[in-house]
């Protein structure tokens, strides 16, 4: 096939999806401060659309290795980078969430975290088109934080805003085409 720029241009629907047109939605558990859900959507600076893998089963047959589809392995953690504001509302919510899962001193889970879905919440990553339409939504089922990253402090860091990382573990993810629902995802039973 000869080089043809017009054929390439014809395949670039909407000039291509952009990595900076996204938002992350999640409701925090009440005990963590559900009021942090709205600021979180604005403060979540980076994340990733998840990879998708299937394990494989290898069977030996007369010196040959045959490969068959296996099961889905465990899903990798969801990594977030959060911008910190002077209210510390989102960071405090994550600190409370982690402390209710397992407290620092007593090494106990709080009663509210132990009930029902307790400490797990669903989250979603929404990819937008340049006109604001939702293109694709990735829903992460049964999320909970496993790590709240440090905030580096430095007297020489002028003209900078604090950031920190959050690691969320989850059960699995599902992808859907865009929708018009702009509310946080409802939590579901596993």
N, C-alpha and C positions, 0 to 999 in steps of 0.2 A: 504494500500500500504506500503510495507516495504521500509525502507531507502535504497536509491540507489544513491550513489554519481555520478555514470556515467550518469544516467538519468538527474540529475541536471546539470552536466557539458555540456551535449548535448544541453540544452536549453539556455545556456549563449553564445549567438551569439556574436562573436567578443570580448569576455571577458567582456561584459557589457559596457554601455555608461558611460563616465566619466564627472563629473560636471565641470572640469576645462578646457574642450575643447569647447570653445564657443567664439563668438564675437558678439558685438552689432553694427549695422550699422544704420546711420541716416544722412541725409543731413540737415544742419541748414538753416534757411531762409537767404536770401542774407543780409538783414538788420542786422542779428545777427553775420555775419562773416562766410560765407560758407566754408572758409578755415579751420575752426575747425573740419570739418567732418572727415578728415583722422586721425588727432591726437585723436579724440574722440574714434574711433574704438580701438586704442591701449590703451587708458587711462581708458576705462570703465572696472573696475575690477570685479564688481559683479552685478548680476541681477537674475531673476528667470523665468523659463518657467511658463506661467500663469496657474492658476486653471481653471476649466470649470464647471459651475453650471447652472442648470435649476431650475426656481422657480416651486412651486407646488400650485395647487388649491385643497383645501379641501372642500368636500361636505358631509354634514351630511345626513344620510339616516337610519331611524329607529334605532337610537342609535349607529350607526357605522359611522366611519369617512373613507370616500373613498378618495384616493389621485389620482389626474390627473396631467399630465405634464402641466406646465404653460409656461411662457415666460422666456427668458433670462433676469436676472436682470442686473443692471448696472455692468460694468466690473471694477474690482479693479485697482487702479493705478499701474503703472510700477515703481518700485524702482530701482535706479542705485547707485552704488558707483563709484566715479571717482577719479583717482590718479591725483594729481596736480603737474604740472611741473613749472619751473621758468618763463615760458612765460605766464602762466595763460590764454592761448589761448582758452581752452575749457570753463573754468569758465567765462571768459569775454564774450564769445558767449552766454552762458546761461543768464548772466546778461543783455546783450543787448536784447535778445529774450524776457525776462520777462518785461523789460522796454518798449519795443515796444508794448507789449500786454496792459500794463497799466503803465504809468510813475509814478515815485515817487511823484514829486511835483505837476504836473499839473493834475494828475488823468485822463489822456487821452490816447486813443489808437492812435498809429502813423498811418498815411495814408497808408504806405505800408503793415502794419499788417491787415488793414481793407479790403484789396482788395482780391478777389478770395479766394484761400486757405489761403492767408495771413500768419497767425501765426501758421498754422498746418502743420506738416510734418509726413510722414510715417517713421517707424523705423522697424528694424527686429532683432531678436535674432536667431543666427545660431548655431546649435549644430554640432560638427565635430566628425568623427571617429578618431581612433588613427593613421590612415594612411592619414589623412587630408581631406578625402572625406566629403562633407556636408551630414549629416544624415537627418536633419529636420530643417525647417525654420519657425519661428513664426513671422508673420508680424502684426504690430500694426498700425492701420489705424487712421490717424488724430491726431497725438500726439502733445501736447504742455506742456511746463513746468508749474507746479503749485507751486513748492517749490524748492529753491536752498539752501541747507543746509549750516550751518556754517563750518568754518575750525577752529578746536581747535588749539590754540597756547600755547606752554609751554616751558619754558627755560630748563626744565629737559627732554624733549623729544629728546634724542640723537638717532642717527641711525634709524631715522624714516622718512617717506615721507608723506606729507600732503595728506589727503583724504577728500572728502565731498560727501554728498548725493544729488541726484536730484530725484524729483518726477515728473513723466509724467502722465498726464491724456490722455485718448484716447477713440475713439468711439467703436471699437471692435477689435478682433484679428482673424487671419486666420492662419492655419497650413498647410504646404505643405511638401512633401518629398524633400530630398536634391536636389540641382542643382549645376551647374558648374559656374553660374553667380556670380562673386566675387565683383560686383559693389554695391554701395548703392542702396537701394530700390527706385524706382521712386514714386513720390507722385501721388495720384489719387484723382479724384473728389469724394465727398461723395454722 
